[in-house]
């Protein structure tokens, strides 16, 4: 085998190896990715059915209901445009409360309830996850635009 053929074979094997490694990495990542969706996106059926994703927004005032077992909690999450019911079994973070920002990871059930495996709450009065803040800002802007369109005011 000539030197040129050896180099071509080596380059071919290297490209094949990089391609195989990339395919394996992408396959592994695909199973672990959990996208973020707002309640408005969930209501619009943009969230993947039967797949783990993150839901973020504000805990709606007066919706926290604790079950008799002491661990199961039902509450609503809103982005001030739409609301999604959430069920969680486990210990909630200390900072979890009505009106606070929250991000829950889980699946959407066939009954329209989001079954959370994990619930994260904001850590101080100023902090809100960037995804939640942008979702609330977008929902607020759409709500203002809808109100202006309904009142007959020029845009």
N, C-alpha and C positions, 0 to 999 in steps of 0.2 A: 504494500500500500504506500502510495506516495505521500509526502508531507502535506500537500494540499488536500488530499482526500481525508487524511487524519484530522486536519483542522475543521473541515466541513462536518465530519462525523461528530467531533467534539462540540461544535456550535449547535448542531442539530439536537444532540442529547441534552445540552444545557437549556435550550429553548423548551424542549419537551419536559424537562425537570421543573423549570420555573412555571410552566403552564399547569402541570399536575399539582404543584404546591399551591398555586393561586386558586385552583378549583377546590382543593380541600379546605383552604382557609375560608373561601366564600361560602361553602356548604356549612361549615361550622358556625360562621357568623349568622347565617340566615336563621338558624334555629334559636339564636340567643337575642336577636334584635327585638326590642319592644318600642314601637313608635308612640308618639304623643298625640292625643286627640282631645279636643275640647268637647264639652257637652253639645254644642251646636253641630259639630262634625259627626258626633255619634247619632244625634237626632236625624241628620241628613243621610244616614247609612253609609258614611265614608269610612267608618272603622271596620277592620276586617272581622268577619264572623268567625267564631271558634279559633281565635288567635290571641295570644297575650299582647296587650298594649297598655299604655299609661293614659289615665284620665286625669285631667287637672282642672281646677277651678276653685270656687269658694264654697264652703259648707253653708247651705241655706239655713237661715235662722229658724229655729223651732222644729227641725226635722230629725234631730238625733233621737233614736229610739233604741234603748238597750233591752235585750231579751233577758229572760229569767236566768239563763245559764251564766250570765255575767260577762261572757266573752263576745257574743254575737251582737253587732251593732248595725242598725240601718240608718242611713242618712242620705240627703240629697246633695249633689254637687251642681253648681250653676256657673255659667259664665255671663250672667245677667241677660242672656238671650234665651237659652234653653236650660233644662234641668234633667239630670240623670239620677235615678235611684241607685244607691250603692249598698251592698251587703258585705260586711267584713266580720270574720271570726278571728279574734286574737286580741292582743294587748295594743291599745292605741297609744301613740306618742303623747307625752305629757302636755305638749302645746296644742293638741287637737282640740278645737272648740268651734262653736257656731260663728260664722262670719270670717273664719280664718282660711288662708290659702292651703290647699291640700293637693297632693299628687298620689293617686292610687294606681297600683299595677295589678292587672287581672284580666278576666275575660268577660265579655258581654254574653249573658244567658239568653236563651230563646224567649224568655218572658220579658226581656227588655231591661232587666236588672243587671248592673255591673257587679260581678262577684270578685272582690279584691282579695289578693294574696298578701299584699303589702300596702300600708298607708304611711305616707310621709307628710309631716306638717312643717310649716315655716318655723324658723328658729328664733326670730325676734320680730318686733313690730314693723321694722322697715323692710325686711326681706320678703320677696316673693319669687318663686322659681321663674326664670325668664320666659318659659313657655306659657305659664299661667298669666303673667303680666301682659304679654303680647296678645293672648287670646282675649283677655278682658278688655284690652284697649280696642281691639278690632270689633268685638261685640258691642262695646259702648258707641263706637263711631257709626256702626250700622244702625243701632237703635236711634241715635240722633238724626241720621239721614232719613230713617223711616218716619220719625216724628215730624220732621220738616216737610217731607213729601205728603204726609197725611193732613197737615195743617194748611196746605195750599201756599206755603211760603216759597218764594223762589230759591232755587239751589245755587 
